[in-house]
Amino acid sequence: MARMSPLFRRTAAAAPRDAAEPRDPQERLVTLVRKPGCHLCDDARAVVETVCGELGVPWEEKDITRDQRLHDAYWEQIPVVLVDGEQHTFWRVDAERLRRALVR
């Protein structure tokens, strides 16, 4: 294995954490924004529950009929999945895409 220059090591060690660096999935939070009686929401819940369960990621559900701010923001898109408060997807949740988002 080639030795790294001391200058490279110092620079790399001092560099701030890049947002693209992998994060511990348990530090993430997935939020499923849904409403009662929505079959797409039920499908999304199953995917979120499975992926988050496999990775140990905490997740929560929010009901747009009980939160006016969420209703105003997402009523045409539900179900909506947020990762760390940022919109990840809506309508249909792709398990592999969610998994990739949570481990990067």
C-alpha positions, 0 to 999 in steps of 0.5 A, a space after each residue: 500500500 502506498 504511503 500518503 504524503 503528510 500534507 495530504 493527511 493533514 488536509 484530509 483530517 482538517 477538512 470539514 465533513 462533506 454533506 455527501 459523506 455517508 451518515 449513520 442511518 440511525 441519525 436520519 429521520 424519515 417522515 411519511 406524510 399521509 391521510 386516512 383512506 389513501 391506498 397509495 399511503 398504505 403502500 408507501 407505509 409498507 415500503 418505509 416501514 420495511 426499509 427503515 426497519 432494515 436500516 434501523 432508521 427512525 420514522 414517523 407518520 404525519 396526517 395532513 388532515 390534522 396539520 394545516 401546514 402539511 396539508 397546504 404544502 402537500 395535499 396534491 402529492 400525498 403520500 410524501 416521504 421526507 428524509 431529514 425534513 427534505 422532500 425525498 419523493 411523493 406518490 410512489 416510494 421506491 425502496 432502493 432509492 429510499 435505501 440509497 438516500 438513507 445510507 449516503 
